[in-house]
Amino acid sequence: MKKLNFVFAVIFLVLGALVAAAPYSFAHVCEVGEKIMKCHWTARVEVFLGLSIAVLGLLKFLSSDANFQLGLNFGILINALGVLLTPTVLIGVCGMKKMHCHAVTKPTLIVFAILILVSALAQSLSIWKKR
């Protein structure tokens, strides 16, 4: 059980860091010009959510208690839903489909969110079955 907790902690730490880094590096949003676009605000929210997921991943190293792990997974699930909903529903990205934020950033964040959601659910089910 402890090895599985370690593996999931690393997964959440890495995916959280990738979510936080993506909007300003490999899946960058549009540059701020005369007008601030929606993708700028999406990027700021995603940095916060990614760092939150990474911190929760770090906290998973502290204890192997099942209830503690389930509580952290709940927090990770909520943050992952935020990662998924921010570029799609809550704030969005630029309207033009050829813009980098629409073509690259949004799909990248969606994939990361799905990976985080599936990982958190898988660990939660694993913990729940062993209780």
N, C-alpha and C positions, 0 to 999 in steps of 0.2 A: 504493500500500500504506500509506503514512504517513497519508493522509487517512482511510482505512478504520479504521486503528488509533485515530485521534483520535475518530472517530464512536463506535466501540465503547467507548472509555474514558469518554466522556461518558455513554453509555447506562448503563454499570455504576456510574458515580459517582452518577447521578441515581436509578437503581433501588435501589442500596444505601442511599442517604439516605432514600428513601421507606419502605423496609422498616424502617429504624431509627426513623423518626418515626411510622409508622402506629399502633403500639400505644398511644401516649400522646397522639395528636392526632386526626386525622380518622377513624381506625378504632380508637378507644380500647377498652381492655378494661374489665372491671368495676372499680368502686371497691373499695379495700381497706376492709373493714368489720371485724366481730368475727372473721371467719374469712377467711384468705387463700385465694383460689380458685386453681385451676390456671392460669387465664388470666393471673394476675399473674406467674407464673414463665415462662410462654410469652412474655410481653411482654419480660421481661428478657433471655431468650435471643435473641429476635428483634432487639433493639437491638444486641447484640454481633455477631450475624451480619450485620446490615445495615451496621454500621460496618466490619466486615471486608471486605465486598464493595466498599464505597466506597473504602477504602484500597487494595485491589487495583486498582480502577479508576484511582485516582490514580497508582499505580505504572506503569500502562500508558502514561502520558505520558513515562516516562523513556527507553524504548528501543523501537525498531521491529524489533529482532532477533526472528526467527520463534520460536526456542526459548524466549526470554524470554516472549514473548506466549503461547505454548502452556502454559508453566508457570503463568503467572498465570491463564489460563483454567481450568486444572485446579483451582487453589485456589478460583476463583469457582464452578465446578461443585459442588465439595464443600460450600461454604457455601450455595449455592442449594438443594442437597438438604436441608441442615439447616433452611433456611427452610420448605421444603415439609413435612418430616417432623415438625417440632416441634409445630405445632398439630393435626396429624392423628394421629400415631402416638406420638411420644416423650413429650410432656407432655400435650397436648390443651388444650381450653378447657372452660368450664362445661358441665354436662350438659343444662341446659335450653335447648331450641332457640330460645326467644324472647329469650334474653339477647343483648346487643349483641355480645359477643365471639364467640358462636356464629353469629349472623346476619350480621355485618359483618366483624369482624377476621379470622376464619378464611378466608373466601373471598377477602378482599383479599390476604392473605399468600400464598395459593395462586396467585392470578393473578400477583403479583409474582415468585414463585419460578419459575413456568413461563416468564414473559418473560425472566428472567435465564438460565435453562437453555437456552432456544432461542437467545438471543443468543450465549451462550458457545459453544454447539455450532456455530452458523453461522459465527462467526469462526474457530473451530478448523478447521472443514472448509475454509474459504477459505484459511487459512494452509497447511494440509496440501496442498491442490491445487497451490499455487504453489511448493512446495518442490522 
